[in-house]
Amino acid sequence: MATTRDAAPTATFFDPLAHVPDGAALRAARDARDPAAALAVVRGLIAPDDVIAALWAICGDASEEDHLPLTAAIDAADDGTPLTRTLRALRYVVVGWSIRSHARAEHVSANQFEQFHDWLRRAERLLFDVCAEHPGFVPAWEARITTARGLELGHGEARRRYDRLAALDPRVFAAQQVYLQQILPKWSGSWEETSRFVAECADGAAPGALGPALVVDLAIERYVDGEKATPPEMIDRVRGVAASTVLHPDHVRTAATATVHANLALFFSLAELPAEARPHFEALGDVPVQGMWGYYEPGAERLYRKHRDTAAKAAARSGARA
């Protein structure tokens, strides 16, 4: 959703609500385990990427031993609207994925898979009804791309769900990110398929739109998979993407903006170009979102701080030479 769903969450340093409108109110309601109050804030959000980020954040983390009280509170807040039913479904996805863990499939037990699929089937039933009754409700379609992956419904079904969402709004970056996960090699996809999808999202994108930034996700995925050398042409491509998306004067900020900044900061840090990472660290300030830094858990916060400090020093040296 945001977010990748495959990266383990960090409880304190990375804040998924830091760059969502009214994030402080949402955070207070979430921390008080008051989903009804949080939903009242979400109803005032407009951009689908903001709504999606807020809903996933309200769901919290289900890695704690006693995850049932928050789940029960979210169930109790369901008033039958598509928003509250989608929140319930997302909570079930979070609970299920915490049981599965974020390990590769070969390291997940049969019992974990059984519980994981049980929670996802509960989520899928809710989302199916929401999409049948309210086919224009974008957050439910975004969630159904994730449940399609977890339930192993196949690339064709996941693509059908993505296409239904894109027909409603082709600019929802959270949906592009979650579908990219579906077609990666680690989920039985291929690099060729991901490259075609990344090109599709970039093709015809308006100046300032985030679609072209999906190439950053792909480059980091390849790095994490073992391709440690970043080709010069990819670095040039990402430079152009940064200029045409989050750094473009026509860009309209949403929660997804911060995710792209986080991933650009990671990309340029991995490419050993700290001065080019600096503007993206600066855009996040002292309240970063996790983005793809979550792949480096449990040391993601330490690594982020290290590279942010390196980028600041590199920028200072560059300024001194100017």
N, C-alpha and C positions, 0 to 999 in steps of 0.2 A: 508492500500500500507506500509502502509507502515501501523508505525505504526500500535493502532487499529483505525478503522474508527468510532468506537462508542465513542471514548474519545474526549472531546472538546479541541480545540487547545489553546495554550497560545501564545500570540503575541511576547513576548520579551525574556523571560528567556530560554525556551526550543527552540533549533534551529535545525530543521530537516536537515539542510544543513551542519551542523558543521563537520560531519564525512563523507561527500560525497567528492570524489576527485574534486578539483577545486570549492569547495563550496563557497569560497569568491567571485569568479566571478559570480557564479550562484545567490548568494544573492544580489550582486549589480544589476544584470539584473532584478531580481524579484522585488526589491525595487523600481527600476526605471520604473516598469511596461513595460518592454521591452522583451516580450516573444521571439521575434526573436533572440535577443542576447543570451538569456538563452538557447534556443534550439541549438544554435551553440556550446555551451559548452557541452550540453547533448550528442551531436553526437560524442563527443570524449570519452564518458564513455563506459566501456566494460561490467562490471558485471551487469546482469539483476537487482539485488537488488539495485545497485547504480542508474541505469536508472529510475527504478520505484520510488525510494525515491525522486530523483530530479524532476520528472514530478509532483508528488503530491505536492511537496513544491512550485514549480513554480505556481501552481494553487492558492496558497495563501488561504486566509480566506474569506468567503463570508458572514460573519456575519454583516459586515458594511452595513449601510442603502443603499448606492449607490454602488452596486456590478457590475453594468453594464459596466463601463469603462474597467475594466480588462477583463471581459468576451468578450467585443468587440475587445480588443487588441489581445486576444488569437485567436479569430475567424479570425482576419485579418492576423495572422501569418500562417494560414493554407495554405500550398503549395501543398497539395494533398498527401504528403508522409504519411506512417503509423504513424510516430512519431508525426507529427503535428496534425493529425486527432485524435490520442489517447489523446494528450494534451487537445484538445477541449472537448473531451468526459469527461475527468477527471474533467475539470472545471465545466461542467454541473452537474456532480455528487456532487461536492463540494457545488455548489449553491443550488441544491436540498436538500442536507442533512442539510444545514444551515436553510432552511425553515422548514424542518421537525423537527429540533432540535435533541438533543441527549437524549431526554426523552424516557421513556418506551412508548409503543404504546398506552396504555390507557390514556396517558396524551397528546396525539397529536390530534389536531382537524381534522375534515373531510376536511376543506379547506387546511390545511397544507399538509395532505396526497395527496390531488388532485394536488397541485403544485409540491410537491416532486416527485410524479410519472410522472408528465409531463416532468420535467427536466431529470429524469432518462430514460424515453423513448427516449428522444432526444439523450442522451448519448449512449443508446443501439443501436440505428439505425447506428450511426457512427461506433461503435465497431463491429457490425455485418459485416459491409462492409469491415472493416480493416481485420478481421479474415478470411473472405471469400477470399479476394484478397491476403492476406499475412499471411497464416496460421501459419507461424513460428515466428510471432512477439509476443514475450512473454508478454510485458507490456499490450497489448490489452486484452489478455486472463486473466491477473491478474485483470484488471478493470472489466471484465465481470463477475467475481465471485462476486464482490461487487454489480453490477447492478442486478444480479440474486437475491441476498438477498433483496435489496431494493424494487424490483418489485415483490417479493414473488413468484418467479418462481418454488420454491420447491427445496428440497435437491437433488433430482436426477439430475436436470438440473445444479445446482451449482457443483455437483460432476463431471458431464460430462465435464464441463469447466475446473475444476481443473485437471482432468485426461489428458485433451488435453495439458495443460501447462506442467504438470509433465512429459509427454512423450517427450517434447522438452528439459526440464531441470528440473530434480527432486530436485535440490538443492535451488530453489528460496524460501527463507524463507518468504518473503512478501506474497507469494501466500499461503503458509501453514498457516500463521497467519490469513489471511482473510477468508480462508475456515473454519478454526476453529470457527470463529465468526458465520458462517452460521449454524453450527450444535450445538451451545450452547442451553441450555434450554430456554434462553430469546428470541431466534429466532426459537422456536418450535422444537429444537433438544433435546438431552438428554446427561447426563453425561456419560452414557455407550458408546454412539456413539463418543463423544469427546475422551474418553479414548482409544478407538480402533484406532482412527485416529492418536493420539499422538504416540501410540506404532508403528503404521505403518511408521510414519516419522522417528522414531528412529531406526527401524529395518534395519540393514545392512548399516547404515550411516558410511561413511569413517571417520577416526580420524580427528577431527578439523571441520567437517561439522556441520551446525547449526541445522539440523533436530531434534536431541534429545532435543534441548532447548525449543521446543514447550511445554514440560511438565511444564515449568515455567509459561507460559501464562495460562495454565489450572489451576495450583495451585492458581494463583492470582485471576482468575475468580471465583473459588470456595470460596476463602476468601471474595471477594467483595459480593458474593451472600449470605453470612452469615455463612459460615463454618470457624469460627475464629480460631479454634485449628488446628495447622499444625502438622500432625502425624510425629513422629520421622523418620519413613521409607521414608516419602516424603522429609524431610530435607536431609537425606542421599542420596536419589536419585538425588536431585538438586545439591548437592555437586559434585556428580559424573558427572553430566551433565556439570557443569561449567568447570571441569577439562578436559572433553573430547571435548569441543567445543571452546569457546572463549579463554580459558587459555591453550589450547593445542598448542604445538610448530608447528604443521602442519596447524593450522588455517590460512586461507587467509582472511584478513580484507575486509569488504565491509560496506556499510551504515548499513546493518542489524546487524553487529557486535555491533555497539553502542546501537541499540535497545535491543539486548540481555543483554548487560551490564546493561542498565537501568532497565530492568525487574529483573535481578538477584539482583541488589542493592535493589530494592523494596521488593523482596521476603525475602531476609535475614533481612531486616529492620523490616518487618511485623512479622517475626519469632523471633524477638528480639535477633538476632545474628549480632550485628553491626560490629564486627571485621571481619566477613566473608563477609559483604557487602562492606567493605573498598576497596578491590582491584577493584571492579566494579565502585565505585565512582571515584577512581583514574584513571581508564581507560578513563572515560568521561572528566576528568579535569574540567575546568571552563566553558565548553560549552556542557552541557548535551542535549540529545534528550529526548523527552517526554516519549516514551514507554507507559507503563500502568499507569504511575503516573497521566495521564490525568483523571483517574477515580476519583481523589480527587480534581478536580476543584470545586470552584474557589481558593482553597488553596494549589494547587499542588506545586507551587514554594516554599512556606513557608515550607511545609512538607518535600520537597526534601532537602532544606537547613538544616532543623533541623536534619534529619536522617544522612545527610552527615557529619555534625559536630559531632554527636554522634559516628559515625563510626570512625572518625579521632581520637577522644579521646580514644575510646576503643582500637584502634590499638596502640596508644601511651602508654597506660597502659600495654598492652601485651608486647610491646618492652621493657618497663622498667623492667618488671619481668623476661625477658629472660636473 
